[in-house]
Amino acid sequence: MPIALIKIIEGRSPEKKRRLIESVSRAMADSLEMPLDAVRVLLHEYPSGHWGRGGRLVSDIPDGAPSDPLDAQVADATAKLLAN
């Protein structure tokens, strides 16, 4: 029996978690040519203060902000180009 271990930041709705489990289960069952009932999926949810991205806590990064300074420069340049 295959088991998928998925680690995500907490805060998603039960419906999104249902869709995630369903799509991962179907993909594994199809790929391994086995019954859907044989697939197991475990979700591990973590608070954003326990998750790092780009050397920073996710809880310290403003929503939608790039975590890498170079990404921020690219995003700023793109925004300026699109504004013209």
Secondary structure, 3 states (H helix, E strand, C coil): CCEEEEEEECCCCHHHHHHHHHHHHHHHHHHHCCCHHHCEEEEEEECHHHCEECCEEHHHCCCCCCCCHHHHHHHHHHHHHHHC
